[in-house]
Amino acid sequence: MDEPIPFDSYEEGRYLNYWRVDPTIRRILERNYDPEDFADAVDHLDTFGELVGHVVADHAEYIDENGPTLETYDRHGAVKNHVRYQAEQFENERLVYEAGIIADVFEAPPGRAEPLPMTHYFGMLYLLSYADPGFACPVAMTAGAAYVLERFGDERVEPYYRSLVSREYEQLIEGAMFLTEEQGGSDVGATETTATFDETSGYWALDGEKWFCSNIDAEGTLALGRIPGAPEGTDGLSMFIVPHQDPEHGVLTKGERHSFDGYVPLERLNDQRYRRLKDKLGTISVPTGEVELTGARGLLVGEQERGFKQMAVMLNVERLSNAAAATGIMGRALLESRIHAANREAFGHSLDEFPLMREDLVDMTVDHEAATIFTFDAARAFSEHVTAHRSADDTSAEEAYRLMRALVPIAKLKTGRMAVDTTSYAMEIQGGNGYVRDFVTHRLLRDAQVLPIWEGTENILSLDVLRAFATEASHEVVLDTIDDHVVSVSHPALTELAETVQRARDELEVAIETVATSETDYAELSAKRLAHFIFDVYTAALLLADAETSLAAGDARLALVASRFVTTQLVDEPARGITSDDRLPIEHFDTIVHFAPADVDVLTETPITGD
């Protein structure tokens, strides 16, 4: 990039191409694609960034004010289960799905022999979340359901798989995951839903209540139930596809659904009742509600009593999608903040001329860089696992799985909270305007607040990291990967930073060993701190490796980003850094926040260190 991005020329973070105004995601996706794959994807990502920044973002504002409503019964008291949407939501669906957000990673796009890597899906979801993180939820569950059926489905569920990955909206169905029950919450093993095989119909009949069902009326919903005689706990659960329409009538596609006069005829509905929609703080565009299964017909997915293990496969997709959405919403919040700070004047100066605002925007930018590079490294590991599994390369699949098994829960637990913090401060930068509905920061904060909750809270995910270490020895590959990145750093300007990261890596290894050899109570007490520690050290190593590559090309920006991250996250500075005379946010504001070019010579003028 020859010039900084002219944020002062924009009025708001809408009616822009989100791909073009976000050099961070462009660099990180190029880093994580195979070069040939990226060459095939880049124009598509550019087109999608334009679509989302204009039409989808415009519709998202209206949908947030006019969200879906539920009509449980018809006028005669019969179950109707009709969710009424605005036309703008259907248009967003059509545009986004036909852009290939799901299809491109399951089926070869036009002009290619193979699907694009799964990383491409997460990149598109990131861009979508600039406009509507709520809509990112059904998209994510559609991707997750498709992946589960690809892995475990048989010929009976094949029609649902084909529709989940359809490139044509008329042939498409969306997915959902009905997992949570009121009495269990995160304790999935407490599931009380039962599944009984009906010899006459050839379907399973499910009975029970699901408490937090997002995308409630999805055409292809996955649910867990317990077959009579199955053991208690997660080991006794089986997975079923329980569609909106009675499966006896086949797959209810979007095209067929919209062809009905108002809603799906009552005689074609599956035996369930959508009790009510949740009155949520945010993510208004996705209807979330309570469902009573009353003999609802379902098809078994995979093997009996393997449902929880299969659902865990979907959860990897969902958790990474949550992280991609978090980093996307951070990008939008940062975009709004950069534009406002560049345009708003106070006391005769633009806001971004003041030292305190410069420091805030620098740290928000560094947080976004950190969250995004970690998330998409986890996505790369997941993508490599999927590709290897599809090609029956068991060794490579297992190697990638061990790494992603640790990175995925950490990505989700860190980025969800970071998105809340970033959107909250973006609201503060807007002042009182940020607190009212007329400005998008109001919605960004409401939408971000669910991200630490969806797909597992921070505590649940921290314990999952411990399980990954115990069952897959994932800590070994995490430490090895950190070593690989640090060893790749040789530029003199990065030497002290690399030494700091190496010391932190060695301390991390001691921390992991301590937790591994401690009694259960202390190990669990330390789990969250350990997960955060891994994020900080692993991310620092990633940033350093990228900085090394960028310095070789004559660009010092990432070296400055890495320096700020290492200093703030891995160094305990005397007097909280006040006595350090560190002026990086003032002197390098344009480079870090506005992506102005920075010659490598700047590093000798302002030495960067990790001490």
Secondary structure, 3 states (H helix, E strand, C coil): CCCCCCHHHCCCCCCCCCCCCCHHHHHHHHHHCCHHHHHHHHHHHHHHHHHHHHHHHHHHHHHHHCCCEEEEECCCCCEEEEEECCHHHHHHHHHHHHCCCCHHHHCCCCCCCCCCCHHHHHHHHHHHHHHCHHHHHHHHHHHHHHHHHHHHCCCCCHHHHHHHCCCCHHHCCCEEEECCCCCCCCCHHHCCCEEEEECCCCEEEEEEEEEEEECCCCCEEEEEEECCCCCCCHHHEEEEECCCECHHHCCCCHHHHHHCCCCCCHHHECCEEEEEECCCCCCCCCCEEEEEEEEEEEEEECCCCCHHHHHHHHHHHHHHHHHHHHHHHHHHHHHHHHHHHHHCEECCEEHHHCHHHHHHHHHHHHHHHHHHHHHHHHHHHHHHHHHHHHCCCHHHHHHHHHHHHHHHHHHHHHHHHHHHHHHHHHHHHHHHHHHCCCCHHHHHHHHHCCCCCCCCCHHHHHHHHHHHHHHHCHHHHHHHHHHHHHHCCCCHHHHHHHHHHHHHHHHHHHHHHHHHCCCHHHHHHHHHHHHHHHHHHHHHHHHHHHHHHHHHCCCCHHHHHHHHHHHHHHCCCHHHHHHHCCCHHHHCHHHHHCCCCCCCCHHHHCCCCCC
